[in-house]
Amino acid sequence: MSALDKVIGYEAIKNELLQICDMIHNREIYEELGARLPQGILLYGEPGLGKTLMAKSFIEESGLKAYIVRRNKGDDDFIGEITDTFHRAKENTPCVIFLDDMDKFANEDSDHRDAEEYVAVQSGIDEVKNCDVFVLATANEMRKLPGSLVRSGRFDRKIEVKCPTDKDANKIIAHYLSDKKVSKNVNMEDLSKMISYSSCAELETILNEAAISAAYKRKTDIEMEDLVKSVLRMIYDSPDNYTKASAEDMKKTALHEAGHLVVSEVLCPGSVGLA
């Protein structure tokens, strides 16, 4: 069993991380073909998608000692910590340096891309190059990072982590429902369509809120009604108490939405089939 099995879904990203781990464990096989270990990996994407979990699982799978850097100090102290971490890593190879939430290293009121924190990171990466120190980083907004820092040669692999869709969403939903009592009337396919493109953290919250609602009503299990109401409240900010629309209003709304589908199909043939 791989440590990356802790990450539900995201098979393509996990396979890419496993390939790097295989290179770490079997470097001579790759070197025989002239391949070298990539200089670094940057996982980036919206908050709540599991980037930190992926990074920690990668570190565990690699079996290497890890030095973790997170912003938890003032400017000068933090810059010193960055520099010291790279020095210690260089003296204790092989190892991994994990820069968690790297886009938050600089203060919000400063020009991020010229911040001294990023200069320190960039200098550190250059210092440990070819020293058997692997650099791994996560970021929510890559646009806040200087191009000179994230270029190839410092971060050879830049992997975007997107909101789960289709099969990934199904796996994540099934995982979060595995410890809950769910009614047989819950249609997993419909549920997945309703909450695909939500972050992993959002999916967990939506399903937990549905469980809370069902328990408060003293139900024996979670029903589709509880899940739908949770989706409406958490994603669309729909109030718990609302006035039920008349049959005539529902008909007008249905016709209006059908018009959207017709226009979508005309402008982008086949798009309705993906809905």
Secondary structure, DSSP 4 states (H G I P E B T S, - for coil): --GGGGS-S-HHHHHHHHHHHHHHHTHHHHHTTT----SEEEEE-STTSSHHHHHHHHHHHHT-EEEEE---S-HHHHHHHHHHHHHHHHHS-SEEEEETTGGGSS-TTS-GGG-HHHHHHHHHHHHHTTTTEEEEEEES-GGGS-HHHHSTTT-SEEEE-PPP-HHHHHHHHHHHHTTS-B-TT--HHHHHHHHTTS-HHHHHHHHHHHHHHHHHTT-SSB-HHHHHHHHHHHHH---SS-PPPPHHHHHHHHHHHHHHHHHHHHHSTTTGGG-
